[in-house]
Amino acid sequence: MKSSKKVKLILVLSIVLLLLFISISIYTSYIRIKSTVEESIANQSVDAAKSIAASFDVETYKQFLQKPEKNEQYWELREYLNDAREKLGAHYVYTLKVDNPKLSRAMIMGMPKNGPIEYPIGIVCTVPEKQVKIAYYEGKTYVTGQIEDHQLGVNYISVGAPIKDETGKIIGYIGIDIGIDQLNAISAKVLENNIFILLFSGIFVVIIIATFFFMQHWYRKEIQKEVEETEDTYQAEIKTLIASVSSLRHDFANHVQVLHGLLLLDKSQQALEYLSTLSKEIHNIQSINLNIKHPGLSVLLQTKKLSAQNQQIDMCISVSDDSFDQIKTTDLIKLLSNLLDNAIDASKELPEDQRKISIHCQACGSQYIFKITNTGPKILNKDKIFKQGYSTKREENDKKIRGQGLFIVKDIVDKYNGKVKISSNETETSFFVEIPFK
């Protein structure tokens, strides 16, 4: 029940995070596009203001400035500015008088005659002081941020470009106001045209998150698989060790009974001879302790040697002074465990005095070399023994799955780009494995 609740909680949180990331991605794209549109329109408006200023009738405007009233020059210039406003689709197009660094005054508003609103000559303009200073001190073009006109209830951005006479003197400014509604309409059109990009951004976020969860799930599965394989390998070795100990215990009980019987029959000489034989066996068991750096390899080989002794197999072990740390411990154990199990099974088919196995584990240059040699029958069909399910062993009553050991060996060797070779005749078989490493 608790596990189910945790899964539901994780699922809900994942969905919430997914929606949050998608929303952030779309919102960020929207802000970026809107900002780009505003900047683009502002730049276009600046270019338009420069163009109007360059073609403006400077002489007529000078005459108007000498006597600023609604005279012939005023109406001529007003009609020109209104025509420019209509062509641009701007909110306002007008001339500015900038004679101090704090505020500016609108002189001629480009509006049609008999319009709904009449603007007096010299009305204070809403251009912020920051942009007025740029015009007054530097004589450069300016672009404002969003301006709120509370009187008219509209928002707009304003741009300006200087009007210069034939001597290069600035006699005024051309101002253009672009309504925010116009900007929003253009932004909406751009967003509509770029909706695919926004959707792609959202889908891209979904793909990233889905990939993350997929990789996490895959990684957990791989870890779980490795843990299970490791458990299976070590449990098999533990079972072998327990079986060997049980066998020793059983043999010990038999030896005690034999000695007890000899002593009861007052055959002390035979008892001493029997003890001498046991002493040699005990010495052989004590010699199992191997001086190997790799702990997992040491445990494996000691377990296998004990198992071999219990089955009257003479096992010779040679391991070089190396930690064998360039191959995963689980892979090393599975590789040698399966090869040794095959070697033990093959040797058991011979009489006790012919059962022999030799193990060589060496690190040579940039590769590990493992050689397992055992006495036993010749292997036929050497090209098939690494196939999954193929086995040279007879079917047994325990219905044990056969043909997996050498398939696992080949799989591990391929994993490390190594090689495995077989040499087999009527008396012995050798498996030769090379594992390269950097």
Secondary structure by P-SEA (a helix, b strand, c coil): caaaaaaaaaaaaaaaaaaaaaaaaaaaaaaaaaaaaaaaaaaaaaaaaaaaaaacaaaaaaaaaacccccaaaaaaaaaaaaaaaaacccccbbbbcccccccccccccccccccccccccccccccaaaaaaaacccccccccccccccccccbbbbbbbbbcccccccbbbbbbbbaaaaaaaaaaaaaaaaaaaaaaaaaaaaaaaaaaaaaaaaaaaaaaaaaaaaaaaaaaaaaaaaaaaaaaaaaaaaaaaaaaaaaacaaaaaaaaaaaaaaaaaaaaacccccccaaaaaaaaaaaaaaaaaccbbbbbbcccccccccaaaaaaaaaaaaaaaaaaaaacccccbbbbbbbbbcccbbbbbbbbbcccccccccccccccccccccccccccccaaaaaaaaaaaacbbbbbbbcccbbbbbbbbbcc
